[in-house]
Amino acid sequence: MATEILLITFLSSPILLITLITLLIIIIFRRRISSDPENKYRNLPPGHLGGWPFIGDTIPFMRPHSSASLGEYVDQQIARYKNRTFANN
């Protein structure tokens, strides 16, 4: 009896309910996007989108360089993609 009351109290917590609903929405949204293979990489410029989210190529991009150059990272990206638009994470 005490475990049933504890479970009901745990499930009636507003923070838990909000968290569970949010996770459910995220899971449904991600499955819907990933189930459409044509939509996955449509209209994206060439480039690297893997790696760590929000970090990606930030560390190499932020390395110090002289103000007279674009920096080693940008020079490498321009050489790789031949002055075309490219995507980075």
PARO-374660 format. One line per 8 residues: their letters; for each residue x, y, z of N, C-alpha, C. Coordinates in nm, 4 decimals, padded with zeros to 6 digits, always signed. Each point is the difference from the previous one (the first is absolute). Layout:
A	X Y Z X Y Z X Y Z; ... $
END
This chain:
MATEILLI	+00.0825 -00.1187 +00.0000 -00.0825 +00.1187 +00.0000 +00.0873 +00.1256 +00.0000; +00.1063 -00.0018 +00.0776 +00.0873 +00.1172 +00.0084 +00.0738 +00.0238 -00.1315; +00.0375 -00.1082 -00.0686 +00.0696 +00.0175 -00.1280 -00.0936 +00.0560 -00.1064; -00.1290 -00.0375 +00.0051 -00.0963 +00.0549 -00.0952 -00.0184 +00.1500 +00.0214; -00.0062 +00.0421 +00.1249 -00.0143 +00.1423 +00.0308 +00.1243 +00.0755 -00.0441; +00.1169 -00.0584 +00.0238 +00.1254 +00.0633 -00.0407 +00.0069 +00.0131 -00.1523; -00.0435 -00.1025 -00.0726 +00.0004 +00.0042 -00.1461 -00.0967 +00.1060 -00.0526; -00.1185 +00.0085 +00.0581 -00.0974 +00.1010 -00.0420 +00.0536 +00.1399 +00.0277 $
TFLSSPIL	+00.0619 +00.0202 +00.1146 +00.0585 +00.1299 +00.0331 +00.1123 +00.0336 -00.0965; +00.0817 -00.0981 -00.0339 +00.1119 +00.0216 -00.0924 -00.0505 +00.0381 -00.1384; -00.1038 -00.0672 -00.0484 -00.0531 +00.0279 -00.1331 -00.0807 +00.1292 -00.0061; -00.0468 +00.0487 +00.1132 -00.0780 +00.1234 -00.0011 +00.0878 +00.1240 +00.0125; +00.1292 -00.0188 +00.0060 +00.0918 +00.1132 +00.0068 -00.0042 +00.0774 -00.1317; -00.0226 +00.1313 +00.0039 -00.0081 +00.0786 -00.1241 +00.1297 -00.0013 -00.0804; +00.1116 +00.0015 +00.0674 +00.1287 -00.0002 -00.0708 +00.0180 -00.1308 -00.0755; -00.0349 -00.1098 +00.0621 +00.0127 -00.1298 -00.0659 -00.0931 -00.0088 -00.1208 $
LITLITLL	-00.1228 +00.0457 +00.0158 -00.0941 -00.0049 -00.1118 +00.0469 +00.0868 -00.1161; +00.0490 +00.1181 +00.0290 +00.0510 +00.0878 -00.1056 +00.1186 -00.0652 -00.0696; +00.0891 -00.0608 +00.0774 +00.1167 -00.0671 -00.0571 -00.0420 -00.1167 -00.0893; -00.0921 -00.0816 +00.0469 -00.0450 -00.1146 -00.0795 -00.0694 +00.0445 -00.1287; -00.0829 +00.1023 +00.0076 -00.0677 +00.0506 -00.1199 +00.1009 +00.0569 -00.0982; +00.0978 +00.0748 +00.0503 +00.1033 +00.0572 -00.0865 +00.0800 -00.1099 -00.0689; +00.0406 -00.1021 +00.0742 +00.0747 -00.1109 -00.0596 -00.0837 -00.0726 -00.1055; -00.1264 -00.0181 +00.0266 -00.0876 -00.0656 -00.0966 -00.0108 +00.0817 -00.1283 $
IIIIFRRR	-00.0143 +00.1303 +00.0116 -00.0069 +00.0867 -00.1180 +00.1298 -00.0064 -00.0790; +00.1130 +00.0034 +00.0692 +00.1301 -00.0064 -00.0677 +00.0157 -00.1323 -00.0738; -00.0366 -00.1097 +00.0638 +00.0130 -00.1319 -00.0630 -00.0883 -00.0083 -00.1245; -00.1232 +00.0459 +00.0093 -00.0903 -00.0039 -00.1160 +00.0541 +00.0872 -00.1122; +00.0463 +00.1195 +00.0322 +00.0521 +00.0920 -00.1003 +00.1228 -00.0581 -00.0696; +00.0921 -00.0578 +00.0763 +00.1217 -00.0564 -00.0593 -00.0315 -00.1201 -00.0878; -00.0928 -00.0835 +00.0416 -00.0366 -00.1158 -00.0825 -00.0663 +00.0437 -00.1294; -00.0799 +00.1033 +00.0070 -00.0673 +00.0488 -00.1205 +00.1014 +00.0553 -00.0986 $
ISSDPENK	+00.0991 +00.0728 +00.0487 +00.1026 +00.0563 -00.0880 +00.0880 -00.1105 -00.0574; +00.0438 -00.0941 +00.0845 +00.0918 -00.1034 -00.0474 -00.0690 -00.1026 -00.0892; -00.1320 -00.0071 +00.0025 -00.0692 -00.0974 -00.0848 -00.0113 +00.0472 -00.1444; +00.0299 +00.1266 -00.0268 -00.0064 +00.0541 -00.1357 +00.1420 +00.0135 -00.0538; +00.0532 -00.1034 -00.0706 +00.1399 +00.0046 -00.0434 +00.0290 +00.1100 -00.1009; -00.0986 +00.0397 -00.0795 +00.0239 +00.1059 -00.0978 +00.0179 +00.1352 +00.0677; -00.0613 +00.0181 +00.1145 +00.0047 +00.1283 +00.0692 +00.1270 +00.0161 +00.0827; +00.0751 -00.1074 +00.0176 +00.1108 +00.0021 +00.0948 +00.1079 +00.1011 -00.0361 $
YRNLPPGH	+00.0480 -00.0002 -00.1227 +00.1089 +00.0897 -00.0366 -00.0340 +00.0857 -00.1214; -00.1245 +00.0258 -00.0207 -00.0421 +00.0780 -00.1155 +00.0421 +00.1464 +00.0160; +00.0527 +00.0552 -00.1062 +00.0362 +00.1415 -00.0084 +00.1064 +00.0437 +00.1003; +00.0855 -00.0897 +00.0420 +00.1090 +00.0385 +00.0892 +00.1273 +00.0178 -00.0811; +00.0787 +00.1013 +00.0316 +00.1278 +00.0152 -00.0693 +00.0964 -00.1089 +00.0441; +00.1060 -00.0253 -00.0788 +00.0960 -00.1018 +00.0406 +00.0704 +00.0437 +00.1278; +00.0452 -00.0950 +00.0742 +00.0738 +00.0333 +00.1216 -00.0160 -00.1074 +00.1053; +00.0528 +00.0282 +00.1158 +00.0045 -00.0940 +00.1107 -00.1074 +00.0380 +00.1008 $
LGGWPFIG	-00.0953 -00.0908 +00.0256 -00.1044 +00.0270 +00.0974 +00.0080 -00.0939 +00.1195; +00.0986 -00.0866 +00.0038 +00.0135 -00.0936 +00.1105 +00.0712 +00.0630 +00.1174; +00.0412 -00.0822 +00.0911 +00.0732 +00.0507 +00.1155 -00.0925 +00.0332 +00.1159; +00.0501 +00.0768 +00.0902 -00.0735 +00.0365 +00.1198 -00.0970 +00.1132 -00.0294; -00.1248 -00.0135 +00.0383 -00.0955 +00.1096 -00.0200 +00.0429 +00.1244 +00.0763; -00.0172 +00.1126 -00.0580 +00.0315 +00.1323 +00.0543 +00.1492 +00.0245 +00.0175; +00.0819 -00.1030 -00.0089 +00.1447 +00.0199 +00.0102 +00.0591 -00.0150 -00.1382; -00.0228 -00.1160 -00.0615 +00.0423 -00.0243 -00.1372 +00.1358 +00.0554 -00.0342 $
DTIPFMRP	+00.0034 +00.0956 -00.0904 +00.1249 +00.0600 -00.0451 +00.0282 +00.1330 +00.0689; -00.0637 +00.0263 +00.1118 +00.0187 +00.1274 +00.0690 +00.1418 +00.0151 +00.0527; +00.0559 -00.1051 +00.0567 +00.1341 +00.0091 +00.0592 +00.1048 +00.0306 -00.1059; +00.0049 -00.0720 -00.1134 +00.0986 +00.0377 -00.1014 -00.0262 +00.1389 -00.0590; -00.1266 +00.0374 -00.0108 -00.0330 +00.1311 -00.0556 +00.0471 +00.1131 +00.0919; -00.0067 -00.0213 +00.1306 +00.0331 +00.1047 +00.0964 +00.1490 +00.0071 +00.0340; +00.0819 -00.0872 -00.0563 +00.1440 +00.0061 +00.0280 +00.0559 +00.1360 -00.0388; +00.0933 +00.0510 +00.0777 +00.0570 +00.1322 -00.0305 +00.0735 +00.0007 -00.1337 $
HSSASLGE	-00.0089 +00.1118 -00.0699 +00.0733 +00.0207 -00.1247 +00.0225 +00.1494 -00.0169; +00.0875 +00.0341 -00.0890 +00.0296 +00.1422 -00.0208 -00.1178 +00.0680 -00.0694; -00.0117 +00.1289 +00.0202 -00.1111 +00.0733 -00.0605 +00.0173 +00.0165 -00.1508; +00.1178 -00.0326 -00.0509 +00.0254 +00.0128 -00.1437 -00.0469 -00.1229 -00.0778; -00.0448 -00.1051 +00.0688 -00.0441 -00.1213 -00.0692 -00.1381 -00.0408 +00.0500; -00.0616 -00.0909 -00.0719 -00.1296 -00.0530 +00.0415 +00.0145 -00.1087 +00.1052; +00.1184 -00.0517 +00.0131 +00.0242 -00.1086 +00.0931 +00.0176 -00.1307 -00.0734; +00.0732 -00.0896 +00.0620 +00.0313 -00.1283 -00.0633 -00.1267 -00.0806 -00.0289 $
YVDQQIAR	-00.0936 -00.0004 +00.0946 -00.1229 -00.0773 -00.0177 -00.0794 +00.0490 -00.1216; -00.0222 +00.1294 -00.0107 -00.0778 +00.0544 -00.1116 +00.0730 -00.0227 -00.1317; +00.1322 +00.0166 -00.0001 +00.0772 -00.0264 -00.1220 -00.0158 -00.1452 -00.0451; +00.0014 -00.0940 +00.0958 -00.0179 -00.1415 -00.0342 -00.1394 -00.0254 -00.0577; -00.1017 +00.0626 +00.0586 -00.1363 -00.0198 -00.0496 -00.0171 +00.0585 -00.1403; +00.0577 +00.1160 -00.0242 -00.0080 +00.0607 -00.1334 +00.0716 -00.0874 -00.1020; +00.1172 -00.0531 +00.0371 +00.0737 -00.0872 -00.0919 -00.0780 -00.1290 -00.0271; -00.0640 -00.0530 +00.1014 -00.0735 -00.1255 -00.0152 -00.1234 +00.0173 -00.0879 $
YKNRTFAN	-00.0742 +00.1077 +00.0180 -00.1267 +00.0176 -00.0705 +00.0084 +00.0991 -00.1154; +00.1189 +00.0423 -00.0349 +00.0246 +00.0817 -00.1200 -00.0880 +00.1254 -00.0053; -00.0055 +00.0730 +00.1075 -00.0732 +00.1270 +00.0099 -00.1514 -00.0137 -00.0158; -00.0531 -00.1215 +00.0084 -00.1454 -00.0172 -00.0019 -00.0525 +00.0161 +00.1424; -00.1276 +00.0185 +00.0120 -00.0623 +00.0035 +00.1318 +00.0119 -00.1384 +00.0620; +00.0336 -00.0051 +00.1291 +00.0112 -00.1289 +00.0670 -00.0626 +00.0082 +00.1376; -00.0365 -00.1160 +00.0533 -00.0648 -00.0075 +00.1307 +00.0980 -00.0535 +00.1025; -00.0120 +00.0496 +00.1198 +00.0790 -00.0495 +00.1122 -00.0906 -00.0134 +00.1203 $
N	+00.0377 -00.0898 +00.0888 -00.0754 -00.0185 +00.1225 +00.0564 +00.0895 +00.1063 $
END
